[in-house]
Amino acid sequence: MTVNKNQTIERALDIIFSLSEAGCNLTVGEIAAKVAIPESTAYRLIKTLEQYGLVERKSVGQIRLGVRILELARSLQQQLNHELISISRPIMEELTEKVNETSILCVRSASQVICVQSIETQRMLRLSVEIGKMMPLDRGASGKAILAFEQKQTIDQLVKAISDANLRRSVEKEIDVIREQGYCLTFGEVDTNIFGLAVPIYDINKRVIASLTVAGPTERWDQESGNEFIQTVVSSAHKITKSLAQIS
């Protein structure tokens, strides 16, 4: 079977995608069947991909994605985070000025979230969150606003890992509420006497990639003007999502 250069690239990409979708090691025969090419062609392409570190042999006859894929994923994540931060900063500055509380931008990092941008209010009493701070995915508004909108399989895996049965049931119930209302509001879950209101941010494929949070002293949360406050944060998060879609 003879293929031209474009077809060779397509088949090589198909091999990478088939390994990614499988989520486990595959034999050369299994890969060939998934990509619909002869085993000899699959073997040759796998050998080339192996030279570039894109696939690797776990054991005899067992093929999996290589560590170079992880390097590429990290590079892409850094690029996406840079674009996310560049777009989000002016919107966060405007939001902080409107609500007069600190705004925080977080992205997921395994079972935690990490702050990648923070705009502090000028009030004397304020929440200060340093860039790079790690926070739980299952506690606090910033994490839960991301967790609740992940794919079901991801949610199930992360929630299942919570050792405390009562906390696990509580998080499961709260996820349903968050998904229904489109935002997460917490009081004192990560920092004592601090409220957090977080809204998810999506990429062009409607996958959650970050959360926009406004946080401040619980004593300043006004229940009467809460709906207006919530809508202001939701609107800002939607602006970021819309802007990300326009550059993709």
N, C-alpha and C positions, 0 to 999 in steps of 0.2 A: 504494500500500500504506500503510495507516494503522496505526500502532502506538501503544499507550498509553505512559505515562511509564515504567512498570516494564519494559516490553518494550524501550523505547529504551535504558535503562540496561543491560539484559542484552546487547543487541546491541553497545553500545559496549564493554562488558567483553569480549565475545567477540572483538572486533576487536583489543583489546590482547593478549589471550591468543593469538590466532592469529599475531600478529607476534612474540610472545615464543617460541612453539613453532617458528616457521619459522627463526629465527636468521639471517634475512637480509631485505633489502628486498623488499617485495611491491607489486604494482600494485593499483589500486583494484579491477580486475576479479578478481584473484586473491584479494583479501580478501573480496570479495562472495561468491565461490564457496565459500570456506572457512566463512564465517559463514551461508551460505545466505540471502542477502538480495539485492534488486535493486541494481545498481551505483549508481543514483541515491540510494538510502538509504545505502549505504556511503559515498558521496561526502559526503553531508550530515553523517553522524556523524564521519567523519574530519576534516572541517573544524572541527567543534566540539571534538574532541579536540586538534586542532592549536592552537586558541586557548588551551587550558589547558596546552600544552606536553607533553602525554602522547604525542603522535605528531608527527613532523615529515617534511617532504619532503626527501629527500636530493638528488634531481634530478627532472627532469620525469617524472611518473608513478610515481616510486619512493617508497614510504612506509616509515618505520621508527619504532621507539619513540623518544620524545623524552627530552630530558635531565631532565625533571621526574620521570620514572620513577626515574632514578638518585637524585634527591633523596629521593623517597619510600622507596626501598630503604635509603638511608643512615639515614634517620630510624627505619625499622623495625629495622635492625640495632642501632642505639643502644639502642632500647627492649628488644630481645631480650637484648643484652649486659647491660643493667641488671638484668633479671630473672635472667639466668644468674648474675651476680655475687652478687646478693642471696641466691639459693638456695644457691650453692656455698660462700660464706664460712664459715658455721658447720660445714659438713661438712668443709671443708678444715682448719679449726682443730682439729676432733676428730681428723682423720687425722694432722696434724702432731704432735699430742700422743701419738698411738698409736705412730707409727713413729720419732718424734724426728728427722725430716728435713724439709727445706723442701718445701712443696707449691706447685704452680704451675698456674694455669688459663690456657690459651691458646685463641685463636680464629684461624681462617685469615684472612689478608689477602693476596689474590692468590697469589704463589708463596712467601709467607712465613707465619709465625705470629707473633702478637703476644701478649705477656703482659698479661692484663687483671686478674689478681689473684695475689698471692703471700703465703703465710704462712710466715714463717721459723721454724726451730727455734731454741731458746735456747742451743744448743751454741756453744762458742767458735769451733770450726772448722765453718763452715757455708756453704752456697751462698746467695748473695744475688742475686735477680733483680728488677730494678726494673720497675714497671708501665709498659708502653709499649715494652719491649725487643722488638726484632724478631729472629726466629731463622729459619733455613732450614726449608723444608717438607720437603726431601729429606735433611736431616742432623739427627740428634738425635731423641730419643724423642718430644718434644712435637709436632714437625712430622709425623713418620712415622706417629704414631698417628691423625692426621687424614687424611693423604694415603692411607693404606692402605684407608680405608673410604669414600672419596669414590666417586662414580659412575665407572664404567669409562672413559667418555669423558674425564672430567676427569683421571683418573689417567694415561691414555695421553698426553694433551696435556702435562701437567706433567712426566712422565718423559721424554718425547721432547725436551723443552727442555733436558735435562741434556747439556751438550756433551761431557763426558768419557764415552767409550763404556764403559770399565770400571766407572765409578761407576754409569752408567745400568743396566748388567746386574746389578750388585750390588743396586741399589735395587729392581729388578723382582723379583729372587729374594726379597729381604727382605719385600717387600709381601705375597707369598704366605704367608710364615711368620707375619707379624703378623696377617693376616686369619684364619689357622687358629687361632692361640692366643688372639687377642682383646686382645693388649697388645703393647707394644714396649719392649724393654730394650736400652739402648745404654751403651757405656763410652767416654768421652773423645771423642765425636764433635763436640761444640760447644765444650765447655770441658775442657781437659786434666785428667785424673785425677778426672773427675766422672762418676758413673753417673746414668742417667735411666730411670725406669720410668713409662710413660705409657699411659693407657687412654682410648679414645674416649668422648665424651658425645653423646647423640642427642636430637633434638627429637621431638615427638609423631608425626611422619611417618617416624620411624626414619632420618632423615638426620643424618650426623655434623655437629656444629656446633662442637665444642670438644674439648680433651683435658685430662685431669687428670694431672699429672706429679708424682712425688716424686723429688727429686734430692739427692745428697750426695756426699761424697768416696768415690772408688772403694774405698779401703782399709776403709771401713765396710760394704761390701756383703758380707753373710754368705751364702755359697752354701748352707749347711746349712739356714738358716731362710728361704731365698729364696722358697719356695712360699707360706709363711704371709704373708710381706711382700707378695707379688704379690696374693694373695687379699684382703688388707686394702685395697689400692689399688683393685682391681677392684670390690670391694663399695662403696667410697665413690663411685666414678664411676657405678655403677648407681643409687645413692641419688639422685644429682643428676639423672640421666636420668628416673627415676621421678617425682621432685618436679616437674620441668619439664612432664611429661605431665599432672600433676594440675591445673596452673594454666592449661593451654591450653584 
